[in-house]
Amino acid sequence: MFSSSAETYSSYWNESLWSNTIVLGSSLVSDVAAASFIPHSAPTPKLREMLKYSSDFYGDLCRRSPEAGVVLKKGREFVDPPRAKVLPWYSDCVFDVSPCVPASDALASSTSDPLTVLPSDKQAGWRFTTFLIEPRFLIPWLRLQLEHFGVTFEKRKVTSLSDLSSFDIVVNCTGLGARTLANDVSVRPVSGQVLLLRFSGLNEWVRDTSTPGSIGYVYPQRNTVVVGGTKVGEVRNDVDILSEELKTKCSQLMPSVAASPSVGINGGYRPLRSTFRLEIDESSLHQSPKVVHNYGHGGEGFCFSPGCAREVVRLVDSLLGRQCGVDYEVQALKRVSKIPRSKL
Ligand SMILES: Cc1cc2nc3c(=O)[nH]c(=O)nc-3n(C[C@H](O)[C@H](O)[C@H](O)COP(=O)(O)OP(=O)(O)OC[C@H]3O[C@@H](n4cnc5c(N)ncnc54)[C@H](O)[C@@H]3O)c2cc1C
């Protein structure tokens, strides 16, 4: 089966039922993501369910396996005033959400949390606690879990899904690779670049989407702080100038950014589709392999991947004619705790 950051989870949950091979290509956009648990898609009932499941999954991971690189941190998101009239749709998937208020209102209500007070140049926003995910810890951690359970990894380029006919079922999580492998040109690359700064003791995140067409964010990580982002569709090769611009933009959001030395720049292409494709490929039902597609997660792959992986498990079960009655998640987390920490 193919793998992406997301789909390693699904084997992880259900490895005893599947054939346990993951085919990797040469690069993952997942390695370079920022990555915060703040979705931006318009909600649907299915997305809500997936996000809630993902939130529960990351919550368990934080508690049980801090070495996996997922932490809960408080911060605030600035948005345009019309959006802030209601709390964000994902309020039940993050924690302690409250609206930010202008300093004058905060004085009047004698609020004790400085994060709920808007800076003078911002008009609206929310304060909440959410997950920050560090792919460079999470992805190797997941791989180690899978190897521990006997999953093997193969690195090779696949030119057609029919090359994988020795497998009964293939889960196609190839991101942008689906343009050719699933012949789906509606998946398109959207570039993103981030600047890494030396960790400065920063303990809060901030994200600003209040200006249309622009995004700014500062997320503290274990040893670094990641700041972004770049304009949609823009790929910048003038790395020094880009670094300075990102630093200037983000120090307006978080002043301590200005004094933090840069340690690197990361970039990649998000596999964007109008909605991600998560379904059985009906045209594959009478051939080998049968295919379950799971690609096109754009800038939200980390937000939704545990929920998507659970859905993949359901679809594979249905192809195998199994009832999805097992509590995979609980079983998996029990097994995780068997791995000695020294190996992680
Ligand atoms: C700067 C930046 C910031 C981001 N911030 C966030 C964030 O805050 N929150 C969030 O949720 N998401 C964020 N994202 C988006 C997130 O990184 C993606 O949604 C996610 O990583 C997509 O994962 P994927 O597994 O689908 O793709 P990938 O990670 O690219 O994995 C696809 C895999 O398929 C393999 N493959 C493709 N074609 C073939 C082939 N022909 N043969 C063999 N293998 C193949 C690839 O090599 C790779 O292993 C960000 C992305 C960027 C670039």
The ligand as a MOL file (V3000), in Angstrom:
LIG
                    3D

  0  0  0     0  0            999 V3000
M  V30 BEGIN CTAB
M  V30 COUNTS 53 58 0 0 0
M  V30 BEGIN ATOM
M  V30 1 C 4.5060 25.2570 4.4950 0
M  V30 2 C 3.3860 24.2840 4.7760 0
M  V30 3 C 2.6460 24.4310 5.9530 0
M  V30 4 C 1.6190 23.5310 6.2360 0
M  V30 5 N 0.9250 23.6820 7.4050 0
M  V30 6 C -0.0600 22.8070 7.7240 0
M  V30 7 C -0.7670 22.9490 8.9570 0
M  V30 8 O -0.5220 23.8740 9.7420 0
M  V30 9 N -1.7340 22.0400 9.2450 0
M  V30 10 C -2.0380 20.9960 8.3940 0
M  V30 11 O -2.9240 20.2080 8.7240 0
M  V30 12 N -1.3830 20.8520 7.2120 0
M  V30 13 C -0.4190 21.7390 6.8560 0
M  V30 14 N 0.2310 21.6210 5.6580 0
M  V30 15 C -0.2740 20.6510 4.6790 0
M  V30 16 C 0.2280 19.2390 4.9210 0
M  V30 17 O 1.6440 19.2310 4.9200 0
M  V30 18 C -0.3380 18.3410 3.8070 0
M  V30 19 O -1.7390 18.4110 3.7740 0
M  V30 20 C 0.0250 16.8930 4.0610 0
M  V30 21 O 1.3760 16.7890 4.3870 0
M  V30 22 C -0.2990 16.0710 2.8210 0
M  V30 23 O 0.1030 14.7850 3.0860 0
M  V30 24 P 0.0670 13.6520 2.0030 0
M  V30 25 O 0.4320 12.4400 2.7490 0
M  V30 26 O -1.1980 13.6890 1.2460 0
M  V30 27 O 1.2400 14.0520 0.9410 0
M  V30 28 P 2.7840 13.7480 1.0330 0
M  V30 29 O 3.3070 14.0240 2.4100 0
M  V30 30 O 3.4280 14.4760 -0.0910 0
M  V30 31 O 2.8920 12.1910 0.7980 0
M  V30 32 C 2.6620 11.6070 -0.4710 0
M  V30 33 C 3.5230 10.3670 -0.5740 0
M  V30 34 O 3.2420 9.6880 -1.8020 0
M  V30 35 C 4.4840 9.4160 -2.4450 0
M  V30 36 N 4.2910 9.2930 -3.8820 0
M  V30 37 C 3.7160 10.1780 -4.7420 0
M  V30 38 N 3.7390 9.7020 -5.9950 0
M  V30 39 C 4.3430 8.4790 -5.9250 0
M  V30 40 C 4.6710 7.4920 -6.8860 0
M  V30 41 N 4.3840 7.6370 -8.1910 0
M  V30 42 N 5.3140 6.3560 -6.4710 0
M  V30 43 C 5.6130 6.1720 -5.1720 0
M  V30 44 N 5.3050 7.0820 -4.2100 0
M  V30 45 C 4.6860 8.2210 -4.5900 0
M  V30 46 C 5.3600 10.6190 -2.0590 0
M  V30 47 O 6.7280 10.3850 -2.3130 0
M  V30 48 C 5.0270 10.6780 -0.5740 0
M  V30 49 O 5.7050 9.6780 0.1360 0
M  V30 50 C 1.2830 22.4830 5.3290 0
M  V30 51 C 2.0500 22.3320 4.1540 0
M  V30 52 C 3.0750 23.2280 3.8840 0
M  V30 53 C 3.8790 23.0410 2.6200 0
M  V30 END ATOM
M  V30 BEGIN BOND
M  V30 1 1 1 2
M  V30 2 1 2 3
M  V30 3 2 2 52
M  V30 4 2 3 4
M  V30 5 1 4 5
M  V30 6 1 4 50
M  V30 7 2 5 6
M  V30 8 1 6 7
M  V30 9 1 6 13
M  V30 10 2 7 8
M  V30 11 1 7 9
M  V30 12 1 9 10
M  V30 13 2 10 11
M  V30 14 1 10 12
M  V30 15 2 12 13
M  V30 16 1 13 14
M  V30 17 1 14 15
M  V30 18 1 14 50
M  V30 19 1 15 16
M  V30 20 1 16 17
M  V30 21 1 16 18
M  V30 22 1 18 19
M  V30 23 1 18 20
M  V30 24 1 20 21
M  V30 25 1 20 22
M  V30 26 1 22 23
M  V30 27 1 23 24
M  V30 28 2 24 25
M  V30 29 1 24 26
M  V30 30 1 24 27
M  V30 31 1 27 28
M  V30 32 2 28 29
M  V30 33 1 28 30
M  V30 34 1 28 31
M  V30 35 1 31 32
M  V30 36 1 32 33
M  V30 37 1 33 34
M  V30 38 1 33 48
M  V30 39 1 34 35
M  V30 40 1 35 36
M  V30 41 1 35 46
M  V30 42 1 36 37
M  V30 43 1 36 45
M  V30 44 2 37 38
M  V30 45 1 38 39
M  V30 46 1 39 40
M  V30 47 2 39 45
M  V30 48 1 40 41
M  V30 49 2 40 42
M  V30 50 1 42 43
M  V30 51 2 43 44
M  V30 52 1 44 45
M  V30 53 1 46 47
M  V30 54 1 46 48
M  V30 55 1 48 49
M  V30 56 2 50 51
M  V30 57 1 51 52
M  V30 58 1 52 53
M  V30 END BOND
M  V30 END CTAB
M  END
